[in-house]
Amino acid sequence: MTETSKKPNWFDISMDAWALAAESNMVIAMRMGSLAQGGPSALREADRMVTEKVAANLVLGCDLMTGKLGSNPEAIVSGSIAHYSKCVVANRKRLSSTLAAQMPESGSERE
């Protein structure tokens, strides 16, 4: 994400949106793998995913209604991208560490 400036411009906003899309795709891929395994952990992940999405949308809606994101289109779009980016980055880090913990130690799978 680019540094938040006092007046975001559309180029920086588009780059932030592109970065959010790329990171979101990584999270989607990791979640699909987790959900495909099934079991109680997949059920917890699905529940967490829906709960987080509803909560993120509610918070963003409140921020929009109260003017917390600003009043011009650039500020609103930039703030919305920043809001969702925090959630996506946190999920990528969490899912990455979860997947790393599930991986077998190197060399032990081919004995």
N, C-alpha and C positions, 0 to 999 in steps of 0.2 A: 504494500500500500504506500502511496505517496504521502508525504507529510501534509497534514491538514494546514492549509493556508487560510488567510482571512477571506479571500475570494477564490474559491475553486474555479478552475476553467474546464471546459468540456474535453480537452485533450487528456488532462490528468484524470478526469472522471472516467473517460473511456478506458484508459489503461487500468484503473482500479477495477472497473467492471470486468475487464478481460481477466485480470488476476483472480478475481472472485470466481468467475466461471471455471477457470482452470483448477483452482483449489477445490471447488465444489465437486468437480468431476472425480477428483482423487477420493474425496470423502464418499461419494456415491459408490465408487468401485470397492472401497474397503468395506462399506456397509453391506453391499451385495454379497461379498464373500462371507461376511459374518452371518448374514441372514440365511445364506444357502446351507450353512453347516447345520442349521436347525438346533433344536434343544432349548433348554431354559435360557442360555445366554442369548440366543437369537430372539427369543420372546422379550427379554429385558431390553435388548437393543431396539427392537421395533417399538416398544412402549416408550422408551426414552426418545427415540427419533420423533414420534408424533407429539409427545409432550413438549419437547424443545421447540418444535416448529410452531405450535400454537402459542407458546409463551413469547417467542421472538416476534411473532406477528402482532400480538397484543401490545407488547412494549413499543414496537415501532408505530402502531396506530395511535397510541397515547402520545408519543413524542410528536407525531405529525399534528395531532389535534391541539396540542398545547403550544405549538410553535417552537419547540425545543430544537428542531432541525434547521430553523431559519425561515425566511419568507420568500427568498428567490429560488427559482428552479434549480440552479446549480448547487446551492447549499442543501436543498432537500434531497436531491439525488445523491450527492456526495455523502451526506449523513446516513442515508438509507444503506448505501453500499458499505460504509464503515460499520454500521450496526450489524449487518449480516456477516461481514467478514470476521468480526470477533467470534461469532458463533461457529463459523466454518473452520477457522484456524484452531479453535479449542477442540473441535471434534476430530480434526486431522491429527492433532498431537495425541489425543486420547486413543484414537483407533490405531495409530502407528505404534504406540507403546504396547497396546493390547496384542496386536499382531506379532510384534517382535517377541513378546513373552511366550507366544504360542509356537513359534518356530523352533524346530529341533536344532540342537547344537550342530555346528558345522562339522562335517565328516562322520557323524554318528549314524546318519541315515543309510549309508552304503557300506555295511559291514557284513 
